[in-house]
Amino acid sequence: MPSTTRKPFSIGGSQGITIPQGMNIGEKVTVAADDRLMLVDVTGEVPEDRLTDFFVTDVKPKFNGWWENEKRHLEDVKMYIPKSLWDQVYKASAELRSSKETYSEAQQNFIEGAIREILEKLEKEKKAE
């Protein structure tokens, strides 16, 4: 499953992103979106109204709950880690996401997993003190 970070580019009055290589892209694509998320059927097979319904009833609510939980976890971790170290980890993570280099999904997962392991280890050490 392709999973990447893409940098938007200007195209006319809009913003665009490239679609990962290897996807089966049809003549048209179907898009459902709000001001934060976008769900794209690159084959265009799913009718717009059905994709929008799925997006509104399934994707968006699940994302909102998941993201709130992620933010709470980050806040919990930040409480136990010295600010200077947290800033370094956050900066490294941001540099990874904004890097012009292309990382494979496996590389991204490895790096993000390593960052998570470091944070979890620091959290446990801080709690033990």
Stockholm file with secondary structure:
# STOCKHOLM 1.0

chainA/1-129         MPSTTRKPFSIGGSQGITIPQGMNIGEKVTVAADDRLMLVDVTGEVPEDRLTDFFVTDVKPKFNGWWENEKRHLEDVKMYIPKSLWDQVYKASAELRSSKETYSEAQQNFIEGAIREILEKLEKEKKAE
#=GR chainA/1-129 SS CCCCCCCCEEETTEEECCCCTTCCCCSSCEEEECSSCEEEETTCCSCHHHHHHHIIIIIHHHHHHHHHHHHHHHHHHHHHSCHHHHHHHHHHHHHHHHCSSCCCHHHHHHHHHHHHHHHHHHHHHHHHC
#=GC SS_cons         CCCCCCCCEEETTEEECCCCTTCCCCSSCEEEECSSCEEEETTCCSCHHHHHHHIIIIIHHHHHHHHHHHHHHHHHHHHHSCHHHHHHHHHHHHHHHHCSSCCCHHHHHHHHHHHHHHHHHHHHHHHHC
//
